[in-house]
């Protein structure tokens, strides 16, 4: 399925507030989060409420059937901690299992066979709330339940993605009944009702988060999808627990930049920052071909390392410390030529790892962030992987299952090969920047392959160029990635960057493909900047339907 870019807002004014803020890719989610803050809830409470609303209002991008990752700054300890809420492959999920079902080289991206990993997001909510929740668990889901039961207006992004994927959705009766009423894609503003999802949310609210994994929901999902090929079993759900993990970090212009460790691509985001930290980025200029070129070349280098190594660190000893070490970055930076773009073969040369062919990543994801008046901050990302994930609903739960497991390789020699109870390479990365031990910026983006690239552009525009949060997420971006049928990476560049920038990039050797002025493929970014006076400044991507809302 694919969704065309939709009209962007002309509003370029950042949100400002003194008592808390939420920024999410749908305004209703931000408003639900701020309502929780107003009741005395914490930033974590607000983030859970926002995520639950996103599952209803942005069901093509995230939901209860997907995974999530958190970075949380605790003002009491002045620490940043991570939550890994990413479910592993089922115990029965082996390469032989898939080959016996006709999958010689790849796992299908859609259908029951694509639903092979446990959804982790809900247990991530549990873990975050146990440590940082202030309101009762049941108080966090009222807005989401009401919107699912009574209906929510179809967002612009949702309408365009449904229209672009209507043929695929039509093959899935459970999804078609909701998202193709009468066989026709809804228009922006049409009402979408999800009563089954409302019932599941009510049960999670009243029975607690573990009810999702140990009671009716898990059994119903497995009973619906197992006979049709999914290897998931109730025991896989019951076994799963989200985990607190230590983030990985590096320095950037006197700040500390935190990312999630493997199996996420957080190390790629840190590598890009390390490489750019060795250049006078501000001197390049924010609107020049030189700026885009240096970021793009840093992305190539970071992705070469990422693609060589990234998988579940429980199954491969990944040299994370070496890959994000400044000395390594200094050596690799010599490959960035200010006068020409290097090819992938040059970039990959000399990588000390088991380099494999790149796996291109799609993305159906929501990034959102929240901060409260006490300085507790949450940077969160949640996803179904593709839009509408596996395109399979788990029986009468109303839950669409992710297809994150389709990213596993069926090549026994690949570092990200499928193995039982293994977590796949994850594109999801929330980011958090601190200065002098306090949060300075919460930021991130949807977009699979685009996420480290977008993070680098938002980071440099705020830190190096002094842009406000809204200007930074709205400024023209590029997406460096392989397009259909192409072995070489193409640079998709938003037309607002200007023909002169595009021509300059082409002269440097970048294969540029001009996109529309507001291209959704470059991701929906959100950001909250903590100003020197302690107030909050928020930005929400005009490419999406979101808002930064303050208290």
MARKEDREN-30336 format. One line per field, with one value per residue (C-alpha): y negated, z, x. Coordinates in pm, 1 decimal, always signed. Last residue first. Example, Ala and Ser with C-alpha at 12.3 -4.5 7.8 and 13.67 -1.06 7.14 Angstrom:
y	(+106.0_+450.0)
z	(+714.0_+780.0)
x	(+1367.0_+1230.0)
***
This chain:
y	(-2336.2_-2300.6_-2132.1_-2039.4_-1935.2_-1650.3_-1573.6_-1497.9_-1674.1_-1990.1_-1814.8_-1914.9_-2161.9_-2246.8_-2504.9_-2447.5_-2678.0_-2622.1_-2965.3_-2811.7_-2658.6_-2294.8_-2196.6_-1961.6_-1790.9_-1603.4_-1457.6_-1299.4_-1126.3_-1189.4_-977.3_-1234.4_-1474.7_-1838.9_-2040.5_-1748.5_-1526.4_-1586.7_-1278.3_-1349.3_-1103.0_-1260.0_-1317.1_-1651.9_-1824.3_-1661.8_-1806.6_-2155.2_-2117.4_-2013.6_-2307.6_-2547.5_-2390.6_-2473.6_-2299.2_-2353.2_-2075.6_-1810.2_-1592.7_-1216.5_-1119.2_-788.7_-500.7_-259.5_+91.1_-44.2_+163.4_-20.0_-303.3_-268.5_-527.2_-878.4_-1083.2_-1460.6_-1740.2_-2089.5_-2277.1_-2190.5_-1997.0_-2265.4_-2559.4_-2416.6_-2349.9_-2689.9_-2725.5_-2801.4_-2685.4_-2441.5_-2310.3_-2340.6_-2280.2_-2026.9_-1812.8_-1830.2_-1731.2_-1448.8_-1317.8_-1317.3_-1105.9_-869.9_-815.9_-800.5_-425.6_-358.7_-682.1_-812.4_-1085.5_-1181.5_-1456.2_-1550.0_-1840.3_-2005.3_-1763.4_-1829.3_-1692.5_-1996.5_-1965.8_-1676.3_-1544.9_-1269.3_-1056.2_-793.5_-519.7_-257.7_-92.9_+239.0_+531.7_+837.8_+974.7_+1343.3_+1588.7_+1846.5_+1755.2_+1559.0_+1424.1_+1068.4_+1147.6_+1315.2_+1654.4_+1861.1_+1647.0_+1636.9_+1273.1_+1108.6_+792.0_+986.7_+999.1_+637.4_+729.9_+577.0_+719.5_+510.4_+524.3_+503.1_+791.9_+986.9_+1208.9_+1070.4_+838.8_+899.0_+628.1_+741.6_+388.2_+143.4_-80.4_+121.6_+146.7_+151.3_-125.5_-312.2_-580.3_-756.8_-1043.6_-1089.7_-1374.1_-1425.6_-1793.8_-1862.8_-2062.2_-1768.9_-1664.0_-1465.2_-1312.0_-1146.3_-940.7_-738.9_-469.1_-298.6_-246.6_-56.0_+64.9_+170.6_+457.9_+378.2_+663.3_+802.5_+689.1_+927.3_+660.5_+451.3_+205.9_+146.6_+78.3_+17.1_-351.6_-290.4_-27.2_-254.1_-525.0_-847.5_-1188.0_-1455.9_-1782.3_-1783.4_-1432.4_-1233.1_-929.0_-1104.9_-1097.7_-722.9_-772.9_-1042.1_-831.8_-539.4_-766.3_-908.6_-563.6_-484.9_-168.7_-61.1_-81.7_+104.6_+397.8_+634.1_+983.8_+1162.6_+1353.1_+1161.6_+844.5_+882.5_+754.9_+481.6_+561.6_+493.6_+293.0_+53.0_+7.7_-77.6_-290.5_-514.9_-575.8_-648.6_-879.0_-1079.8_-1126.4_-1247.9_-1495.5_-1639.8_-1667.6_-1830.8_-2102.3_-2156.0_-2183.2_-2486.3_-2598.7_-2570.0_-2711.5_-2521.9_-2745.4_-2611.9_-2258.1_-2328.3_-1964.1_-1705.1_-1691.1_-1572.6_-1234.4_-1181.7_-1282.7_-1037.2_-760.9_-838.2_-803.9_-478.2_-341.4_-406.7_-157.0_+58.7_+415.3_+264.3_-30.7_-316.6_-671.7_-948.7_-1263.8_-1444.0_-1811.7_-2016.6_-2037.4_-1671.5_-1402.7_-1033.0_-800.5_-446.6_-384.1_-138.9_+101.4_+145.1_+444.3_+538.6_+883.5_+1168.8_+1522.0_+1487.3_+1367.9_+1650.8_+1901.9_+1787.8_+1908.4_+1716.6_+1926.9_+1751.7_+1985.5_+1971.3_+2201.1_+1971.5_+1640.5_+1648.5_+1877.5_+1681.6_+1346.5_+1483.2_+1642.0_+1321.8_+1106.7_+1342.5_+1360.9_+1359.7_+1102.6_+833.2_+899.1_+803.5_+439.2_+415.5_+557.6_+229.1_+29.9_+333.8_+455.0_+115.0_+97.6_+435.6_+318.8_-2.7_+200.4_+401.7_+82.8_-81.3_-364.5_-587.9_-914.6_-1100.5_-1407.1_-1332.6_-1100.0_-735.2_-472.7_-298.9_+63.3_-31.1_-124.9_-74.7_-131.1_+54.3_+334.0_+349.7_+432.4_+743.4_+837.2_+827.5_+840.7_+493.2_+360.1_+451.9_+282.3_-19.3_-81.4_-427.9_-536.0_-405.3_-586.6_-911.3_-899.5_-809.6_-1102.3_-1346.9_-1221.9_-1035.1_-1185.6_-957.8_-732.2_-668.1_-351.6_-413.3_-781.1_-710.2_-433.8_-648.9_-947.1_-739.4_-541.6_-695.1_-689.0_-307.5_-309.5_-536.5_-870.7_-930.0_-691.2_-696.1_-355.1_-125.7_-345.1_-297.5_+80.4_+113.7_-107.8_+108.0_+408.7_+250.9_+185.4_+533.1_+709.9_+1065.9_+1144.4_+1376.6_+1190.8_+1185.5_+1548.8_+1441.0_+1194.4_+922.2_+866.3_+1227.4_+1370.7_+1378.4_+1629.6_+1966.8_+1900.8_+2192.0_+2295.9_+2550.9_+2273.4_+2067.9_+2333.5_+2427.1_+2070.3_+2092.3_+1929.8_+2194.4_+2009.7_+1693.6_+1405.2_+1150.6_+858.4_+507.9_+300.8_+187.4_-80.4_-320.7_-522.4_-875.4_-979.5_-1305.0_-1089.0_-1293.7_-1464.5_-1126.9_-1142.7_-865.6_-713.6_-477.1_-213.6_-56.3_+252.0_+322.8_+490.7_+229.0_-32.6_-240.7_-393.8_-282.5_-304.9_-682.5_-792.4_-476.9_-361.8_-730.5_-772.2_-493.4_-648.4_-987.3_-835.8_-645.8_-960.8_-1165.8_-910.9_-911.0_-1292.0_-1268.8_-1312.4_-1593.8_-1626.3_-1892.9_-1650.6_-1398.5_-1665.4_-1742.8_-1382.7_-1373.9_-1700.9_-1562.7_-1247.5_-1449.6_-1661.1_-1360.2_-1317.0_-1392.3_-1671.6_-1694.2_-1984.5_-2079.9_-2369.1_-2662.3_-2655.7_-2752.6_-2607.6_-2696.6_-2922.9_-2796.4_-2762.4_-2699.4_-2347.8_-2076.2_-1925.6_-1552.0_-1326.6_-1013.9_-694.6_-354.2_+0.0)
z	(+2911.8_+2562.8_+2241.2_+1961.0_+1671.0_+1430.8_+1101.4_+900.9_+652.4_+862.2_+1120.3_+1478.2_+1668.6_+2035.8_+2258.8_+2633.5_+2919.6_+3145.2_+3088.5_+2869.6_+2642.9_+2642.0_+2281.5_+2197.9_+1860.4_+1612.2_+1273.4_+1022.1_+765.6_+445.8_+263.4_+348.0_+88.7_+140.7_-157.8_-397.4_-483.9_-701.9_-763.2_-725.6_-824.3_-621.6_-815.6_-681.2_-987.7_-906.4_-556.5_-693.5_-938.7_-657.2_-442.8_-732.1_-806.8_-457.8_-123.3_-150.6_-412.9_-147.1_-234.7_-292.3_-307.6_-491.0_-349.3_-608.7_-669.2_-832.2_-920.0_-675.7_-507.1_-292.9_-20.9_+74.0_+184.1_+170.5_+384.5_+344.9_+673.9_+868.0_+1153.4_+1218.0_+1173.0_+1434.7_+1689.6_+1656.2_+1431.4_+1579.6_+1279.6_+1447.1_+1737.4_+1597.1_+1229.0_+1305.3_+1522.1_+1287.7_+989.7_+1174.2_+1310.4_+959.2_+831.5_+1129.3_+1070.7_+691.1_+657.4_+856.9_+821.5_+1145.6_+1320.9_+1632.0_+1884.2_+2250.5_+2301.7_+2588.6_+2877.3_+3176.4_+3264.5_+3145.2_+2806.6_+2707.8_+2374.0_+2342.1_+2038.1_+1959.8_+1724.3_+1540.4_+1242.6_+1421.6_+1320.6_+1431.8_+1777.7_+1828.5_+2016.0_+1736.2_+1466.9_+1144.5_+995.3_+1083.0_+1073.1_+732.0_+677.8_+716.1_+446.8_+545.0_+648.4_+911.9_+802.6_+774.1_+1154.0_+1178.8_+1015.6_+1290.2_+1386.8_+1351.0_+1671.3_+1655.8_+1902.8_+1702.0_+1532.1_+1528.8_+1229.1_+943.3_+715.3_+825.7_+938.0_+849.5_+690.0_+712.3_+1048.1_+1293.4_+1489.7_+1809.9_+1899.0_+2229.6_+2381.5_+2739.2_+2971.9_+3347.6_+3393.9_+3689.6_+3474.1_+3238.2_+2913.7_+2624.0_+2297.1_+1990.7_+1694.8_+1496.8_+1245.5_+921.3_+757.2_+481.1_+514.1_+245.1_+340.8_+236.2_+112.0_+377.9_+543.0_+807.9_+985.2_+984.4_+715.9_+486.4_+168.1_+227.6_+139.0_-181.7_-296.5_-200.5_-435.2_-312.1_-369.9_-481.0_-384.0_-5.6_+5.2_+303.4_+317.5_+568.9_+808.0_+850.2_+1044.3_+1269.2_+1322.1_+1439.8_+1680.9_+1806.8_+1906.6_+1788.1_+1596.3_+1858.0_+2144.0_+1943.4_+1851.5_+1789.2_+1939.3_+1758.3_+1888.6_+2207.4_+2019.7_+1805.2_+1458.7_+1310.4_+1191.2_+828.4_+755.8_+1039.6_+937.9_+580.9_+713.2_+906.8_+605.7_+373.8_+627.7_+666.4_+288.3_+293.7_+576.9_+398.4_+67.9_+218.9_+376.9_+64.7_-152.7_+52.1_+259.3_+614.8_+542.6_+529.7_+804.3_+1053.2_+980.4_+1081.9_+1038.4_+1289.4_+1466.6_+1138.7_+1163.1_+1526.3_+1463.7_+1175.2_+1391.4_+1669.6_+1429.4_+1294.2_+1648.6_+1707.9_+1433.2_+1679.4_+1774.7_+1905.6_+2147.2_+2176.5_+2128.2_+2350.5_+2234.2_+2500.2_+2425.0_+2397.9_+2018.9_+1982.3_+2228.2_+2209.0_+2363.9_+2394.3_+2605.3_+2897.7_+2887.2_+3084.0_+2945.2_+2797.4_+2902.6_+2675.3_+2797.2_+2803.1_+2440.9_+2312.3_+2516.7_+2342.3_+2010.4_+1711.7_+1413.2_+1176.8_+897.4_+848.8_+1141.1_+1365.7_+1267.7_+1435.3_+1727.1_+1789.6_+1806.5_+2025.1_+2272.3_+2300.6_+2354.5_+2597.6_+2874.3_+2932.8_+2696.0_+2672.1_+3031.8_+3123.4_+3062.2_+3331.9_+3369.0_+3353.6_+3097.5_+2896.7_+2885.9_+2776.7_+2505.4_+2373.2_+2363.7_+2184.1_+1929.5_+1851.0_+1820.7_+1562.4_+1402.9_+1127.4_+1054.4_+732.6_+774.9_+493.2_+257.4_+320.5_+67.0_-93.1_-57.1_+137.0_+426.6_+319.3_+645.2_+894.5_+695.0_+470.7_+765.3_+864.4_+500.7_+400.2_+18.2_-6.1_+206.8_-63.5_-339.3_-114.9_-54.4_-208.0_-98.9_+254.0_+269.2_+145.4_+393.7_+684.9_+609.8_+589.6_+914.1_+916.9_+1184.4_+1487.1_+1585.3_+1883.5_+2013.7_+1896.6_+1988.5_+2331.0_+2410.3_+2307.9_+2514.3_+2825.3_+2815.4_+3073.7_+3380.0_+3398.4_+3487.7_+3787.6_+3757.3_+3864.3_+3638.4_+3641.2_+3749.7_+3699.3_+3414.3_+3200.3_+3244.4_+3173.2_+2863.3_+2734.7_+2792.0_+2555.6_+2284.3_+2251.0_+1983.0_+1964.5_+1635.7_+1357.8_+1183.7_+830.5_+781.4_+855.2_+563.7_+433.9_+397.0_+304.4_+451.5_+200.4_+19.8_-26.1_+139.2_+24.5_+356.1_+434.6_+369.1_+639.3_+910.4_+796.6_+856.2_+1205.9_+1382.5_+1621.3_+1935.4_+1798.0_+1697.5_+1963.6_+2083.1_+2099.2_+2406.4_+2477.1_+2741.5_+2776.5_+3065.5_+3073.8_+3412.9_+3608.3_+3908.8_+4022.5_+3683.3_+3514.3_+3137.4_+2956.3_+2620.1_+2496.1_+2224.6_+2087.2_+1904.6_+1719.7_+1757.2_+1999.9_+1728.1_+1496.6_+1150.2_+961.3_+1280.7_+1313.3_+1502.4_+1708.5_+1783.3_+1798.6_+2083.7_+2281.7_+2211.6_+2339.6_+2662.9_+2712.1_+2643.6_+2889.2_+3167.1_+3094.0_+3103.7_+3444.3_+3529.2_+3742.0_+3570.3_+3335.3_+3228.5_+3129.1_+2924.1_+2763.1_+2647.5_+2506.2_+2320.0_+2168.5_+2057.5_+1910.8_+1715.1_+1534.2_+1473.4_+1834.5_+2042.5_+2412.9_+2643.0_+3007.9_+3247.8_+3075.4_+2720.6_+2365.0_+2033.3_+1736.9_+1464.7_+1109.0_+1021.0_+646.7_+706.9_+462.4_+190.0_+139.5_+23.3_-154.0_+40.3_-56.0_+0.0)
x	(-37.7_+103.9_-2.9_+233.9_+18.3_-30.6_-196.5_+116.5_+343.4_+313.2_+534.2_+471.2_+689.4_+707.0_+870.3_+878.6_+970.2_+1271.9_+1428.0_+1700.9_+1437.1_+1334.5_+1271.4_+985.5_+999.1_+783.3_+872.3_+636.5_+854.3_+1049.9_+790.3_+521.0_+660.2_+564.5_+694.2_+654.5_+946.7_+1251.2_+1464.1_+1835.0_+2108.0_+2390.9_+2711.3_+2834.9_+2690.1_+2355.4_+2369.0_+2428.9_+2142.5_+1908.6_+2019.5_+1956.1_+1617.1_+1495.9_+1475.6_+1098.6_+1099.0_+1149.6_+1447.3_+1441.7_+1808.4_+1845.6_+2047.6_+2180.6_+2045.3_+1730.4_+1425.1_+1198.4_+1384.5_+1696.3_+1724.8_+1830.1_+1534.4_+1563.5_+1428.8_+1282.3_+1225.0_+906.5_+1066.7_+1328.1_+1091.2_+856.4_+1131.2_+1296.8_+1598.7_+1939.5_+2142.2_+2381.2_+2172.3_+1818.3_+1883.9_+2153.9_+1927.4_+1625.8_+1842.0_+2015.8_+1685.1_+1541.5_+1828.0_+1818.5_+1442.5_+1425.8_+1487.4_+1170.6_+971.8_+827.9_+1017.7_+1206.9_+1267.1_+1292.7_+1534.2_+1723.4_+1676.2_+1900.6_+2246.0_+2440.3_+2273.3_+2049.8_+1923.3_+1663.0_+1589.0_+1323.5_+1441.0_+1233.8_+1407.5_+1428.2_+1651.2_+1454.2_+1402.0_+1479.8_+1255.1_+1296.3_+1551.4_+1514.2_+1836.2_+1941.1_+2312.9_+2261.1_+2422.7_+2105.0_+1935.6_+1567.9_+1610.6_+1393.1_+1211.8_+885.3_+894.4_+778.5_+448.0_+234.8_-102.4_-419.5_-623.5_-1004.5_-1012.9_-1273.9_-1016.8_-664.0_-685.9_-443.9_-307.3_+41.3_+113.7_-164.5_+100.2_+419.2_+606.3_+308.7_+477.2_+549.1_+802.3_+849.3_+1048.0_+930.8_+1030.9_+997.6_+1082.1_+851.9_+607.6_+559.3_+724.0_+579.7_+691.9_+544.2_+668.2_+415.1_+507.4_+412.0_+749.3_+917.2_+1271.0_+1513.9_+1741.5_+2097.9_+2311.4_+2539.5_+2863.1_+2998.5_+3206.5_+3522.0_+3403.0_+3700.4_+3510.6_+3140.8_+3158.2_+3349.8_+3099.6_+2807.6_+2927.5_+3085.1_+2932.8_+3176.6_+3346.7_+3312.6_+3462.8_+3341.8_+3570.7_+3798.3_+3503.8_+3556.4_+3878.4_+3733.0_+3420.6_+3632.4_+3817.6_+3488.0_+3359.9_+3006.8_+3102.2_+3357.3_+3108.7_+2844.8_+3068.6_+2773.2_+2813.2_+2531.7_+2226.9_+2152.6_+2246.2_+1930.4_+2024.2_+2242.7_+2589.1_+2672.9_+2359.8_+2434.3_+2796.1_+2698.6_+2414.0_+2650.9_+2873.6_+2582.6_+2418.0_+2739.3_+2746.0_+2385.6_+2447.7_+2751.8_+2565.0_+2256.0_+2471.1_+2684.0_+2372.0_+2277.3_+1981.4_+2114.0_+2457.8_+2787.6_+2931.9_+2678.5_+2795.6_+3153.5_+3246.9_+3370.1_+3034.4_+2885.2_+3058.8_+2971.1_+2608.2_+2581.5_+2729.0_+2480.9_+2187.4_+2331.5_+2375.6_+2005.2_+1921.4_+1728.3_+1826.4_+2043.1_+2071.9_+1818.7_+1944.2_+2076.5_+2258.5_+2463.5_+2519.2_+2839.4_+2829.5_+2724.3_+2830.0_+2746.9_+2494.0_+2362.5_+2053.7_+2057.5_+1765.0_+1443.3_+1258.0_+919.1_+800.7_+695.1_+628.6_+249.0_+242.4_+461.2_+260.2_-58.0_+93.7_+230.1_+343.8_+100.1_-10.9_-387.5_-471.5_-263.9_-427.4_-769.4_-685.2_-364.5_-543.8_-824.7_-584.1_-382.4_-691.7_-864.7_-607.9_-233.4_-86.6_-354.7_-457.6_-102.4_-191.0_-459.7_-811.3_-1005.3_-805.7_-694.0_-1053.5_-1183.8_-917.4_-1033.4_-1395.6_-1301.6_-1103.6_-1413.7_-1620.0_-1391.0_-1592.2_-1452.7_-1636.7_-1556.1_-1334.6_-1090.2_-1269.7_-1339.9_-1232.1_-1531.8_-1639.8_-1952.9_-1727.7_-1366.8_-1174.7_-1392.8_-1555.4_-1247.0_-1021.8_-1216.3_-1278.9_-908.1_-882.4_-1039.2_-753.1_-500.8_-701.7_-765.5_-396.7_-356.7_-703.1_-642.9_-308.6_-463.9_-750.6_-523.1_-292.5_-582.8_-734.7_-1065.5_-1289.3_-1314.2_-1600.2_-1824.7_-1657.6_-1301.3_-1308.5_-1460.5_-1213.9_-916.4_-1032.3_-1099.5_-775.4_-543.7_-772.0_-766.0_-396.2_-447.9_-272.6_+86.2_+276.3_+656.3_+783.7_+485.4_+360.3_+671.5_+668.2_+299.3_+311.6_+596.7_+372.5_+121.6_+381.1_+533.1_+330.0_+470.6_+641.9_+522.7_+240.8_+385.6_+277.8_-80.1_-97.3_+127.5_+502.2_+566.2_+888.2_+1170.3_+1392.7_+1223.3_+886.6_+669.2_+521.3_+792.0_+1041.2_+875.3_+893.3_+1245.0_+1363.9_+1222.3_+927.0_+788.3_+900.1_+741.7_+966.0_+1044.6_+834.1_+972.6_+894.8_+1249.4_+1232.7_+1522.1_+1657.8_+1797.4_+1925.8_+1901.0_+1802.1_+1503.6_+1463.2_+1397.9_+1450.3_+1265.6_+1358.7_+1089.8_+1053.3_+735.2_+610.5_+286.9_-54.4_-185.2_-159.7_+53.9_+73.0_-238.2_-441.2_-381.8_-696.7_-751.3_-396.9_-301.6_-550.5_-379.9_-39.4_-154.0_-287.7_+38.2_+242.8_+36.9_+81.5_+456.0_+464.9_+301.5_-64.4_-197.2_-534.5_-393.3_-121.9_-390.4_-568.0_-231.6_-200.6_-552.7_-485.3_-165.7_-347.3_-633.5_-383.7_-240.3_+134.4_+220.3_+369.8_+278.4_+364.1_+393.0_+363.6_+538.2_+405.3_+496.6_+380.8_+600.2_+460.7_+500.1_+131.1_+88.8_-36.4_+59.5_-153.4_-118.8_+162.6_+48.6_-17.6_+114.1_+0.0)
***
